[in-house]
């Protein structure tokens, strides 16, 4: 390689890696005092270079260059990011509800056929879907899907997990492929540093109840107590509030009206009558008998584990006894 060709190659590299994609080279240089300091070349088929070049540059003119940015757009402020995050979480929760109801429809049709008049199990699922405002097209689509060849009935499973700081986690699964669901849950638990527990090791820390969730920003405490009393509810659980909570933190807290299955529809009707918004869910929750206090690090790690579990298609719900 001679000096002239080396200079041309170096100039091409400068042009190639210059900022943006200009039509002309943005800066013209005068190159002085080019001197080869050292070079070694082996006789084998592989080459090793210790070539060093010394250049002296004199910028002569600068031409403005139009560049194309490939940076990912940022949210305009912390509040916008949090609002977007909350909307995504709400949409994900709604989609998870629709998926669960769809699975229940498929299983009910598999057991008793598509006629809700003769199939009491299907009638019960459709009634629950009506209470929770599930779109009719989702129900119709899953009734049709149940009759497709190869579609198996869904089986409900519960997995128990040890989280960080002594926290217990219950994972409710509805799946048509048990091996797939257990493998996916185990993988997430292992990746997040949790541990699978033996059946019964965690479940005794919870009680199953029919629950309606209402954001603290959507209702007044005294109003909810009055509604619960009139509707025959068993309890109203108030959210844990800390002194240093911001308004955004408070907006993510929920009142929980605990009731029997018989009074559930009456409570929803009363809430609608009073104009109180409530969260769409499947109506049943596992409530911790006593909440577990953990430090901030363990809380964040457990939240990450729960979030990853909820992303799995087969997982319908995840419950924890961690105090939020």
C-alpha positions, 0 to 999 in steps of 0.5 A: 500500500503506497502513501497516496492510496493510504491517504485516500483511504483515510479520507474516505473513512473520515467522510463515512463516519462524519455526523449525518449524511451530507451531500458534500464532505462538511469540512475540507482539510489540508494534510501536512507532515504525513510520516510513516512511523513503523510497520511490520508485516508477517509472512503468513496468511494472517497479517499484523499491523503496527502502522502509526500515522501522524497527521496535521489538520487545518480546517478550512471551511465548514458547511452546515449539514442536515442530520437525521436523528434516530433518538427515541422520543422522550416523554414530556415530563415526569407527569406525562410518563406516569399518566401514560404508564397508568393508562397502559396498566389499566388497559393491560388489566382490562385485557387480562380480564377479557382473556380470563372471561374468554377462557371461562366461556370456552370451558363452559361451552366445552362442558355443556354446549353453546346454548346458555338456556340449557348450559347453566355454567355458560349462563353464569359466565355470561351473567358475570361478564355482563356485570363486568361490562365485557364486550359482547363481541368477545363473548361471541368470539369465544363461543365460536372458538370453543367449537373449533377443532383442536381447541381444548378446555381450559384447566385452572391451576394455582402456583405458590411462590416465595418472594423477597422479604418473606412475601408470599405470592399466589399465581392463578393460571387458566391454561389449555397446556399445563406443561407450557404454563408451569414452565413459563411460570418457573422461568419467570420466578427463576429469572426474577430471583424468587422460589417456587413453593410447595402447594399449601405453603403460601395459600393459608396466608390468604382468604378468598372473597368477593371484592369490588375495587374503587380508586380513592380518587373516585369515591369518598370514604363515608359514601362507600361505607353508606353504600356498603351498609345499604347493600349488605357488604361484609367489610370496607378495607381502606388503603394504606396511606403514608405521610410522604405519599404524593397525589399521584401515589394516592391516585393508585390506592384502592378501597375494597368492598368485601361482600358475599357472592349473593350481594355482589350484583346489588353492590355493583348496581348501587355503585352505578346508581350513585355514579361511583366508578369501580375497577372491572375485575373478575369479582374474586380476590385472595386477600392477605390475612396479615400484610408483610412489611418489607424494605424498598428494595424488596418491594421493588423486586417483588413488584417486578416479579409480579409484573413479569408473571402478569405478562404471561398469557396463561396467568389470570391473576397474581396476589401477594401479602406484601403491604403496598 
